[in-house]
Amino acid sequence: MSEFRNVNVVKKANIYFDGKVTSRTVLFADGARKTLGIMLPGDYEFGTDCKEIMEILAGELDVLLPGAGEWKTFAADGVFEVPANAKFKLRVKTVTDYCCSYVR
């Protein structure tokens, strides 16, 4: 899906790591929530409250998922999932555009 229709967007940005990772929240009529964001090159660690599905729209990064022993590379059109209540690490190699879906 290349666009979302009939949604609400929260004006205030989500800003992490001194502005190196930013996103905007998109709210859907059925209660679903996604964020659209940009990550600058760097190393980051995030935690999840619910399951997250990360779609990489552009750029390249390495991901260390919970319980994984090795980093895995994702680029444009790549998708990975992170379970609820978990931490994961990112090594962002190039400016990366992403969409994160929150699954309750």
PyMOL CGO cylinders between C-alpha atoms (Angstrom):
from pymol import cmd
from pymol.cgo import CYLINDER

trace = [
    CYLINDER, 0.00, 0.00, 0.00, 1.64, 3.24, -1.11, 0.3, 1, 1, 1, 1, 1, 1,
    CYLINDER, 1.64, 3.24, -1.11, -0.82, 5.63, 0.58, 0.3, 1, 1, 1, 1, 1, 1,
    CYLINDER, -0.82, 5.63, 0.58, -3.33, 5.77, 3.41, 0.3, 1, 1, 1, 1, 1, 1,
    CYLINDER, -3.33, 5.77, 3.41, -6.78, 7.29, 2.97, 0.3, 1, 1, 1, 1, 1, 1,
    CYLINDER, -6.78, 7.29, 2.97, -9.27, 8.63, 5.50, 0.3, 1, 1, 1, 1, 1, 1,
    CYLINDER, -9.27, 8.63, 5.50, -6.83, 8.81, 8.40, 0.3, 1, 1, 1, 1, 1, 1,
    CYLINDER, -6.83, 8.81, 8.40, -5.91, 11.28, 11.10, 0.3, 1, 1, 1, 1, 1, 1,
    CYLINDER, -5.91, 11.28, 11.10, -2.32, 12.39, 11.61, 0.3, 1, 1, 1, 1, 1, 1,
    CYLINDER, -2.32, 12.39, 11.61, -1.00, 13.60, 14.94, 0.3, 1, 1, 1, 1, 1, 1,
    CYLINDER, -1.00, 13.60, 14.94, 0.75, 16.92, 14.30, 0.3, 1, 1, 1, 1, 1, 1,
    CYLINDER, 0.75, 16.92, 14.30, 3.36, 16.56, 17.05, 0.3, 1, 1, 1, 1, 1, 1,
    CYLINDER, 3.36, 16.56, 17.05, 6.39, 14.53, 15.97, 0.3, 1, 1, 1, 1, 1, 1,
    CYLINDER, 6.39, 14.53, 15.97, 7.86, 11.63, 17.91, 0.3, 1, 1, 1, 1, 1, 1,
    CYLINDER, 7.86, 11.63, 17.91, 11.53, 12.58, 18.30, 0.3, 1, 1, 1, 1, 1, 1,
    CYLINDER, 11.53, 12.58, 18.30, 14.22, 10.19, 19.57, 0.3, 1, 1, 1, 1, 1, 1,
    CYLINDER, 14.22, 10.19, 19.57, 18.00, 10.21, 19.90, 0.3, 1, 1, 1, 1, 1, 1,
    CYLINDER, 18.00, 10.21, 19.90, 18.43, 13.99, 19.64, 0.3, 1, 1, 1, 1, 1, 1,
    CYLINDER, 18.43, 13.99, 19.64, 16.38, 14.15, 16.45, 0.3, 1, 1, 1, 1, 1, 1,
    CYLINDER, 16.38, 14.15, 16.45, 18.20, 11.36, 14.63, 0.3, 1, 1, 1, 1, 1, 1,
    CYLINDER, 18.20, 11.36, 14.63, 14.99, 9.29, 14.57, 0.3, 1, 1, 1, 1, 1, 1,
    CYLINDER, 14.99, 9.29, 14.57, 11.63, 11.00, 13.99, 0.3, 1, 1, 1, 1, 1, 1,
    CYLINDER, 11.63, 11.00, 13.99, 8.15, 9.87, 13.09, 0.3, 1, 1, 1, 1, 1, 1,
    CYLINDER, 8.15, 9.87, 13.09, 4.51, 10.97, 12.81, 0.3, 1, 1, 1, 1, 1, 1,
    CYLINDER, 4.51, 10.97, 12.81, 1.59, 8.93, 14.11, 0.3, 1, 1, 1, 1, 1, 1,
    CYLINDER, 1.59, 8.93, 14.11, -1.18, 7.94, 11.72, 0.3, 1, 1, 1, 1, 1, 1,
    CYLINDER, -1.18, 7.94, 11.72, -4.53, 6.89, 13.26, 0.3, 1, 1, 1, 1, 1, 1,
    CYLINDER, -4.53, 6.89, 13.26, -7.09, 4.79, 11.41, 0.3, 1, 1, 1, 1, 1, 1,
    CYLINDER, -7.09, 4.79, 11.41, -10.88, 4.67, 11.89, 0.3, 1, 1, 1, 1, 1, 1,
    CYLINDER, -10.88, 4.67, 11.89, -10.70, 1.04, 13.06, 0.3, 1, 1, 1, 1, 1, 1,
    CYLINDER, -10.70, 1.04, 13.06, -8.33, 2.00, 15.89, 0.3, 1, 1, 1, 1, 1, 1,
    CYLINDER, -8.33, 2.00, 15.89, -5.15, 0.86, 14.13, 0.3, 1, 1, 1, 1, 1, 1,
    CYLINDER, -5.15, 0.86, 14.13, -2.02, 2.96, 14.58, 0.3, 1, 1, 1, 1, 1, 1,
    CYLINDER, -2.02, 2.96, 14.58, 1.09, 3.33, 12.45, 0.3, 1, 1, 1, 1, 1, 1,
    CYLINDER, 1.09, 3.33, 12.45, 4.05, 5.66, 12.42, 0.3, 1, 1, 1, 1, 1, 1,
    CYLINDER, 4.05, 5.66, 12.42, 5.87, 7.02, 9.37, 0.3, 1, 1, 1, 1, 1, 1,
    CYLINDER, 5.87, 7.02, 9.37, 9.42, 8.08, 10.04, 0.3, 1, 1, 1, 1, 1, 1,
    CYLINDER, 9.42, 8.08, 10.04, 13.00, 8.73, 9.10, 0.3, 1, 1, 1, 1, 1, 1,
    CYLINDER, 13.00, 8.73, 9.10, 16.16, 7.41, 10.77, 0.3, 1, 1, 1, 1, 1, 1,
    CYLINDER, 16.16, 7.41, 10.77, 19.57, 8.97, 10.25, 0.3, 1, 1, 1, 1, 1, 1,
    CYLINDER, 19.57, 8.97, 10.25, 22.69, 6.77, 10.27, 0.3, 1, 1, 1, 1, 1, 1,
    CYLINDER, 22.69, 6.77, 10.27, 23.61, 5.59, 13.75, 0.3, 1, 1, 1, 1, 1, 1,
    CYLINDER, 23.61, 5.59, 13.75, 23.14, 2.86, 16.36, 0.3, 1, 1, 1, 1, 1, 1,
    CYLINDER, 23.14, 2.86, 16.36, 19.85, 2.70, 18.27, 0.3, 1, 1, 1, 1, 1, 1,
    CYLINDER, 19.85, 2.70, 18.27, 17.97, 0.46, 20.69, 0.3, 1, 1, 1, 1, 1, 1,
    CYLINDER, 17.97, 0.46, 20.69, 14.18, 0.48, 21.01, 0.3, 1, 1, 1, 1, 1, 1,
    CYLINDER, 14.18, 0.48, 21.01, 11.66, -1.29, 23.22, 0.3, 1, 1, 1, 1, 1, 1,
    CYLINDER, 11.66, -1.29, 23.22, 8.18, -2.44, 22.26, 0.3, 1, 1, 1, 1, 1, 1,
    CYLINDER, 8.18, -2.44, 22.26, 4.90, -2.42, 24.16, 0.3, 1, 1, 1, 1, 1, 1,
    CYLINDER, 4.90, -2.42, 24.16, 3.02, -4.38, 21.51, 0.3, 1, 1, 1, 1, 1, 1,
    CYLINDER, 3.02, -4.38, 21.51, 4.06, -6.37, 18.45, 0.3, 1, 1, 1, 1, 1, 1,
    CYLINDER, 4.06, -6.37, 18.45, 5.56, -4.13, 15.75, 0.3, 1, 1, 1, 1, 1, 1,
    CYLINDER, 5.56, -4.13, 15.75, 5.87, -4.71, 12.03, 0.3, 1, 1, 1, 1, 1, 1,
    CYLINDER, 5.87, -4.71, 12.03, 8.58, -2.54, 10.47, 0.3, 1, 1, 1, 1, 1, 1,
    CYLINDER, 8.58, -2.54, 10.47, 8.48, -1.89, 6.72, 0.3, 1, 1, 1, 1, 1, 1,
    CYLINDER, 8.48, -1.89, 6.72, 11.60, -0.34, 5.24, 0.3, 1, 1, 1, 1, 1, 1,
    CYLINDER, 11.60, -0.34, 5.24, 10.55, 2.01, 2.44, 0.3, 1, 1, 1, 1, 1, 1,
    CYLINDER, 10.55, 2.01, 2.44, 14.03, 3.31, 1.54, 0.3, 1, 1, 1, 1, 1, 1,
    CYLINDER, 14.03, 3.31, 1.54, 17.54, 3.08, 2.97, 0.3, 1, 1, 1, 1, 1, 1,
    CYLINDER, 17.54, 3.08, 2.97, 19.44, 0.26, 4.61, 0.3, 1, 1, 1, 1, 1, 1,
    CYLINDER, 19.44, 0.26, 4.61, 19.93, -0.95, 8.17, 0.3, 1, 1, 1, 1, 1, 1,
    CYLINDER, 19.93, -0.95, 8.17, 21.01, -3.94, 10.21, 0.3, 1, 1, 1, 1, 1, 1,
    CYLINDER, 21.01, -3.94, 10.21, 18.69, -5.31, 12.88, 0.3, 1, 1, 1, 1, 1, 1,
    CYLINDER, 18.69, -5.31, 12.88, 19.43, -7.46, 15.91, 0.3, 1, 1, 1, 1, 1, 1,
    CYLINDER, 19.43, -7.46, 15.91, 16.11, -8.97, 16.92, 0.3, 1, 1, 1, 1, 1, 1,
    CYLINDER, 16.11, -8.97, 16.92, 15.36, -10.35, 20.40, 0.3, 1, 1, 1, 1, 1, 1,
    CYLINDER, 15.36, -10.35, 20.40, 16.97, -13.75, 20.88, 0.3, 1, 1, 1, 1, 1, 1,
    CYLINDER, 16.97, -13.75, 20.88, 18.86, -13.56, 17.58, 0.3, 1, 1, 1, 1, 1, 1,
    CYLINDER, 18.86, -13.56, 17.58, 22.58, -14.21, 17.57, 0.3, 1, 1, 1, 1, 1, 1,
    CYLINDER, 22.58, -14.21, 17.57, 23.28, -12.41, 14.31, 0.3, 1, 1, 1, 1, 1, 1,
    CYLINDER, 23.28, -12.41, 14.31, 22.42, -9.07, 12.75, 0.3, 1, 1, 1, 1, 1, 1,
    CYLINDER, 22.42, -9.07, 12.75, 20.21, -9.16, 9.66, 0.3, 1, 1, 1, 1, 1, 1,
    CYLINDER, 20.21, -9.16, 9.66, 20.28, -6.53, 6.89, 0.3, 1, 1, 1, 1, 1, 1,
    CYLINDER, 20.28, -6.53, 6.89, 17.10, -4.92, 5.54, 0.3, 1, 1, 1, 1, 1, 1,
    CYLINDER, 17.10, -4.92, 5.54, 16.71, -2.45, 2.69, 0.3, 1, 1, 1, 1, 1, 1,
    CYLINDER, 16.71, -2.45, 2.69, 13.83, -1.03, 0.61, 0.3, 1, 1, 1, 1, 1, 1,
    CYLINDER, 13.83, -1.03, 0.61, 10.80, -3.37, 0.63, 0.3, 1, 1, 1, 1, 1, 1,
    CYLINDER, 10.80, -3.37, 0.63, 12.22, -5.29, 3.60, 0.3, 1, 1, 1, 1, 1, 1,
    CYLINDER, 12.22, -5.29, 3.60, 9.92, -6.16, 6.51, 0.3, 1, 1, 1, 1, 1, 1,
    CYLINDER, 9.92, -6.16, 6.51, 10.66, -7.48, 9.98, 0.3, 1, 1, 1, 1, 1, 1,
    CYLINDER, 10.66, -7.48, 9.98, 8.60, -8.11, 13.10, 0.3, 1, 1, 1, 1, 1, 1,
    CYLINDER, 8.60, -8.11, 13.10, 9.43, -7.46, 16.73, 0.3, 1, 1, 1, 1, 1, 1,
    CYLINDER, 9.43, -7.46, 16.73, 7.39, -9.16, 19.47, 0.3, 1, 1, 1, 1, 1, 1,
    CYLINDER, 7.39, -9.16, 19.47, 5.64, -7.27, 22.26, 0.3, 1, 1, 1, 1, 1, 1,
    CYLINDER, 5.64, -7.27, 22.26, 7.61, -6.32, 25.38, 0.3, 1, 1, 1, 1, 1, 1,
    CYLINDER, 7.61, -6.32, 25.38, 10.98, -6.77, 23.71, 0.3, 1, 1, 1, 1, 1, 1,
    CYLINDER, 10.98, -6.77, 23.71, 14.07, -4.75, 22.86, 0.3, 1, 1, 1, 1, 1, 1,
    CYLINDER, 14.07, -4.75, 22.86, 15.79, -4.65, 19.50, 0.3, 1, 1, 1, 1, 1, 1,
    CYLINDER, 15.79, -4.65, 19.50, 18.87, -2.91, 18.12, 0.3, 1, 1, 1, 1, 1, 1,
    CYLINDER, 18.87, -2.91, 18.12, 19.36, -1.06, 14.84, 0.3, 1, 1, 1, 1, 1, 1,
    CYLINDER, 19.36, -1.06, 14.84, 22.50, -0.06, 12.96, 0.3, 1, 1, 1, 1, 1, 1,
    CYLINDER, 22.50, -0.06, 12.96, 21.21, 2.39, 10.38, 0.3, 1, 1, 1, 1, 1, 1,
    CYLINDER, 21.21, 2.39, 10.38, 23.65, 2.56, 7.46, 0.3, 1, 1, 1, 1, 1, 1,
    CYLINDER, 23.65, 2.56, 7.46, 21.93, 5.18, 5.28, 0.3, 1, 1, 1, 1, 1, 1,
    CYLINDER, 21.93, 5.18, 5.28, 19.02, 7.56, 5.79, 0.3, 1, 1, 1, 1, 1, 1,
    CYLINDER, 19.02, 7.56, 5.79, 16.10, 5.17, 6.20, 0.3, 1, 1, 1, 1, 1, 1,
    CYLINDER, 16.10, 5.17, 6.20, 12.40, 5.81, 5.56, 0.3, 1, 1, 1, 1, 1, 1,
    CYLINDER, 12.40, 5.81, 5.56, 10.08, 3.42, 7.43, 0.3, 1, 1, 1, 1, 1, 1,
    CYLINDER, 10.08, 3.42, 7.43, 6.51, 2.58, 8.35, 0.3, 1, 1, 1, 1, 1, 1,
    CYLINDER, 6.51, 2.58, 8.35, 5.84, 0.88, 11.68, 0.3, 1, 1, 1, 1, 1, 1,
    CYLINDER, 5.84, 0.88, 11.68, 2.53, -0.90, 12.35, 0.3, 1, 1, 1, 1, 1, 1,
    CYLINDER, 2.53, -0.90, 12.35, 1.50, -1.57, 15.93, 0.3, 1, 1, 1, 1, 1, 1,
    CYLINDER, 1.50, -1.57, 15.93, -0.38, -4.84, 16.43, 0.3, 1, 1, 1, 1, 1, 1,
    CYLINDER, -0.38, -4.84, 16.43, -2.58, -5.21, 19.51, 0.3, 1, 1, 1, 1, 1, 1,
]
cmd.load_cgo(trace, "trace")
